[in-house]
Amino acid sequence: MALLPFSDDQASELMSALDPEIRERSMHVVQPSGTIESGGDAMVGVLEGLPGLRWLAWLARRVDLVRGAVAWAYFAVATRRDLFSRLVPNRPAPVRRP
C-alpha cells in the first residue's frame, strides 16, 4: 500500500479523474485496477492493506451492514478533522511510494 499526500504529483496524477472539490472532500484509495474509492469505501480499501484487519475489509465488501459501520466510523472521524488534527504532530505527511 502506498501513502501519498494530496500535494504529491503522483497522487494528483492518480486522482486526475476526480473533480478538485471532490478530491479535497475526503480520502481516496486508487486500486491497482485504477478504480478510485472515496470516503467510507476508501476506508475499506485501507483495511485491505492492513494485515490484521483484512478480515474486516473482506466482511465489509460482502455485508452491507458492516460496510455501513465502516463508512459511519470514517465519517465520524472525518467530520471532526479539526479536533483530531490537534492530536497529530505538525510535520510533513509521511510518503510511501507504490
C-alpha positions in Angstrom: 0.0 0.0 0.0 1.3 3.4 -0.9 0.6 6.5 1.1 0.7 9.8 -0.8 -0.3 13.3 0.4 -2.7 15.3 -1.8 0.1 17.7 -2.7 2.2 14.9 -4.3 2.4 15.0 -8.1 1.9 11.2 -8.4 -1.3 11.5 -6.2 -2.6 14.3 -8.4 -2.0 12.1 -11.5 -3.7 9.1 -10.0 -6.7 11.2 -8.9 -6.9 13.4 -12.0 -10.3 11.9 -12.9 -11.8 13.4 -9.8 -13.1 17.0 -9.6 -10.8 19.0 -7.4 -13.6 19.8 -5.0 -14.4 16.1 -4.6 -10.7 15.3 -4.2 -10.4 17.6 -1.2 -13.6 16.5 0.5 -12.5 13.0 1.6 -9.7 10.5 1.4 -9.3 8.3 -1.6 -7.8 4.9 -2.5 -6.7 4.1 -6.0 -6.9 0.4 -6.5 -4.3 -1.4 -8.8 -7.1 -1.6 -11.4 -7.3 2.2 -11.4 -10.7 2.3 -9.6 -11.0 5.2 -7.2 -12.8 4.6 -3.9 -13.7 7.6 -1.7 -14.8 8.2 1.9 -16.0 5.1 3.7 -15.3 2.8 0.7 -11.8 4.1 0.7 -11.5 3.1 4.3 -12.4 -0.5 3.3 -9.6 -0.2 0.8 -7.2 0.8 3.6 -8.4 -2.1 5.7 -7.5 -4.4 2.9 -3.9 -3.2 3.1 -3.6 -3.8 6.9 -2.7 -7.4 7.6 -4.6 -7.6 10.9 -7.7 -6.1 9.5 -8.1 -7.7 6.1 -10.9 -9.9 7.5 -12.9 -6.7 8.3 -12.4 -5.5 4.7 -13.4 -8.9 3.4 -16.6 -8.7 5.5 -17.3 -5.1 4.6 -17.2 -6.0 0.9 -19.8 -8.7 1.4 -22.1 -7.4 4.2 -23.8 -4.1 3.7 -24.3 -3.6 7.5 -20.6 -3.9 8.1 -19.8 -1.6 5.1 -22.2 0.9 6.6 -20.5 0.7 10.0 -17.1 1.2 8.4 -18.4 4.2 6.5 -20.0 5.6 9.6 -16.7 5.3 11.5 -14.9 7.1 8.7 -17.3 9.9 8.6 -17.4 10.2 12.4 -13.7 10.9 12.3 -13.7 12.9 9.0 -16.3 15.4 10.3 -14.1 16.1 13.3 -10.9 16.7 11.4 -10.3 19.9 13.4 -10.4 18.1 16.7 -8.2 15.2 15.5 -5.7 17.5 13.7 -4.7 18.8 17.2 -3.6 15.3 18.1 -1.3 14.9 15.1 2.2 16.4 15.1 2.6 19.3 12.7 5.2 17.9 10.3 5.3 16.8 6.7 3.0 14.0 5.8 4.5 10.5 5.5 5.1 9.3 2.0 5.2 5.7 0.9 5.7 5.2 -2.8 4.0 2.4 -4.8 
